[in-house]
Amino acid sequence: LHTDLDVGLKNIKYVLAGEGAGTIFAINEKTGDIHAMKRLDREEKAEYTLTAQVIDRDSNQPLEPPSEFIIKVQDINDNPPQFIEGPYKGSVPEMSQV
């Protein structure tokens, strides 16, 4: 995350709120970089709604309205195949195409 108000001054901080903020997702309050703190699994939760805001460090007052965004988790095939009703029989003719 980044704001146009961040021109190298040290008096702003980035704050993150919402589903998983502080536990699953962490924000570097100085740079606005967001990191996932654990591996995400789409089968557990497909998306997270978060809110980010820029705060004045001295007054603790917001400098901009909060921004809401959604992190959508992409699915990867992380489950091994299961053959429940086996055994299965199959054949491939010699010299078959790949």
C-alpha positions as CSV (number, residue, x, y, z in Angstrom):
1,L,0.0,0.0,0.0
2,H,1.2,3.5,-0.6
3,T,-0.2,7.0,-0.3
4,D,0.7,10.2,-2.1
5,L,1.1,11.8,1.3
6,D,4.2,9.6,1.9
7,V,6.9,11.9,0.6
8,G,9.6,10.5,2.8
9,L,8.3,12.1,6.0
10,K,8.3,9.9,9.1
11,N,5.0,11.1,10.6
12,I,2.7,8.7,8.9
13,K,1.9,5.0,9.6
14,Y,-0.1,2.4,7.7
15,V,-2.7,0.5,9.6
16,L,-4.5,-2.7,8.6
17,A,-7.9,-4.0,9.9
18,G,-10.3,-6.7,8.9
19,E,-10.3,-10.5,8.5
20,G,-7.0,-11.8,9.5
21,A,-5.3,-8.5,10.1
22,G,-2.5,-9.0,12.7
23,T,-2.7,-12.7,12.6
24,I,-2.8,-13.9,9.0
25,F,-1.7,-10.6,7.4
26,A,0.8,-8.1,8.7
27,I,1.6,-4.6,7.5
28,N,4.8,-2.8,7.8
29,E,3.6,0.4,9.3
30,K,6.4,2.4,7.8
31,T,6.4,1.2,4.2
32,G,2.8,-0.2,3.8
33,D,4.1,-3.6,2.6
34,I,1.6,-6.3,3.4
35,H,2.7,-9.9,4.0
36,A,0.9,-13.2,4.6
37,M,2.2,-14.7,7.9
38,K,1.0,-18.2,7.1
39,R,0.2,-20.3,4.1
40,L,-3.3,-19.6,2.7
41,D,-5.6,-22.4,1.4
42,R,-8.5,-21.6,-0.8
43,E,-10.3,-24.6,0.4
44,E,-10.3,-23.1,4.0
45,K,-11.2,-19.5,2.9
46,A,-11.4,-18.2,-0.6
47,E,-11.1,-14.5,0.1
48,Y,-10.3,-11.9,2.8
49,T,-11.7,-8.4,3.1
50,L,-9.3,-5.9,4.6
51,T,-9.2,-2.2,5.3
52,A,-6.1,-0.1,5.2
53,Q,-5.7,3.5,6.4
54,V,-3.0,6.1,6.7
55,I,-2.6,7.6,10.2
56,D,-0.7,10.6,11.4
57,R,1.8,9.2,14.0
58,D,1.6,12.3,16.2
59,S,-2.1,12.9,16.4
60,N,-3.2,9.3,15.7
61,Q,-5.8,10.8,13.3
62,P,-6.6,9.4,9.8
63,L,-5.0,11.4,6.9
64,E,-7.2,9.7,4.3
65,P,-10.5,7.7,4.2
66,P,-10.0,4.0,4.7
67,S,-9.5,1.8,1.6
68,E,-11.2,-1.6,1.5
69,F,-9.7,-4.3,-0.6
70,I,-10.2,-8.0,-1.1
71,I,-7.4,-10.6,-1.3
72,K,-8.6,-13.6,-3.4
73,V,-6.7,-16.8,-2.7
74,Q,-5.9,-18.8,-5.9
75,D,-6.3,-22.6,-5.8
76,I,-3.4,-24.9,-6.3
77,N,-3.6,-28.7,-6.5
78,D,-2.3,-29.4,-3.0
79,N,-4.2,-32.7,-2.4
80,P,-2.8,-36.0,-3.6
81,P,-5.0,-38.1,-5.9
82,Q,-7.1,-40.7,-4.2
83,F,-8.2,-44.0,-5.8
84,I,-11.0,-45.2,-3.5
85,E,-12.6,-47.9,-5.5
86,G,-9.5,-49.6,-7.0
87,P,-7.7,-51.5,-8.1
88,Y,-8.0,-50.0,-11.6
89,K,-6.6,-51.6,-14.7
90,G,-5.5,-49.8,-17.8
91,S,-3.2,-50.2,-20.7
92,V,-1.3,-48.0,-23.2
93,P,-0.4,-49.4,-26.7
94,E,3.2,-49.5,-27.7
95,M,4.5,-46.4,-29.6
96,S,1.6,-44.3,-28.4
97,Q,1.8,-40.5,-28.6
98,V,2.7,-38.8,-25.4
